[in-house]
Amino acid sequence: MKIKARIAKPQEIAISTEFIKLDSFLKFANAVESGGMAKEVIAAGDVRVNGEVCLERGRKLRPGDKVLFSGEYYVVTGE
């Protein structure tokens, strides 16, 4: 029996810079309440970037990168 996971339509998050760091992105997207919380969820392995678990809070995200956290799906876009 195959089970298909359904992920909601991605939320497009536009940035006006060349890149944004992962911890800042989570705050900017209102996925977490604080920088400390962002640090915790990243360290716990709860965040995926482009399909892979990311433990690097300073990971640079650029337009086109995809982030999955807590059942929410985000796509980084440019302005």
C-alpha positions as CSV (number, residue, x, y, z in Angstrom):
1,M,0.0,0.0,0.0
2,K,1.5,3.3,-1.1
3,I,0.8,6.4,1.0
4,K,1.2,9.8,-0.6
5,A,2.1,12.7,1.6
6,R,0.4,15.9,0.6
7,I,2.2,19.1,1.1
8,A,0.3,22.4,0.9
9,K,0.9,24.8,-1.9
10,P,4.2,26.6,-1.2
11,Q,4.3,30.0,0.3
12,E,6.4,32.3,-1.8
13,I,8.7,34.5,0.4
14,A,10.3,37.4,-1.6
15,I,13.6,38.7,-0.5
16,S,15.2,41.9,-1.7
17,T,18.8,40.9,-1.2
18,E,21.0,38.3,-2.9
19,F,20.5,35.8,-0.1
20,I,19.1,35.4,3.4
21,K,20.5,33.1,6.1
22,L,18.3,30.2,7.1
23,D,17.7,31.3,10.7
24,S,16.7,34.8,9.5
25,F,14.5,33.4,6.8
26,L,12.5,31.4,9.4
27,K,11.9,34.6,11.4
28,F,11.1,36.6,8.2
29,A,8.6,34.0,7.1
30,N,7.0,34.0,10.5
31,A,7.7,30.3,10.9
32,V,9.2,30.8,14.3
33,E,8.8,33.5,17.0
34,S,12.5,34.3,17.7
35,G,16.0,33.7,16.6
36,G,16.6,31.4,19.5
37,M,13.7,29.2,18.4
38,A,15.1,29.2,14.9
39,K,18.5,28.1,16.2
40,E,16.8,25.2,18.2
41,V,14.7,23.9,15.4
42,I,17.6,23.9,12.9
43,A,19.9,22.2,15.4
44,A,17.2,19.6,16.1
45,G,17.1,18.7,12.4
46,D,13.5,19.9,11.9
47,V,14.2,22.0,8.8
48,R,14.8,20.7,5.3
49,V,16.3,22.8,2.5
50,N,15.9,21.6,-1.0
51,G,14.8,18.2,0.3
52,E,17.7,17.6,2.7
53,V,17.9,18.1,6.5
54,C,19.9,21.3,7.2
55,L,21.7,21.8,10.5
56,E,23.5,25.0,9.4
57,R,21.7,28.0,10.6
58,G,23.9,30.3,8.5
59,R,23.0,28.5,5.3
60,K,22.5,31.1,2.6
61,L,19.2,30.8,0.8
62,R,18.8,32.3,-2.6
63,P,15.7,32.6,-4.9
64,G,14.6,29.2,-6.0
65,D,15.5,27.4,-2.7
66,K,12.8,25.5,-1.0
67,V,12.3,25.2,2.8
68,L,10.1,22.7,4.6
69,F,9.4,23.2,8.3
70,S,6.6,22.0,10.5
71,G,4.4,20.9,7.6
72,E,4.8,24.3,5.9
73,Y,6.5,24.6,2.5
74,Y,8.2,27.9,1.5
75,V,9.9,29.0,-1.7
76,V,12.4,31.8,-1.7
77,T,11.7,34.3,-4.5
78,G,13.3,37.6,-5.6
79,E,11.5,40.8,-5.9
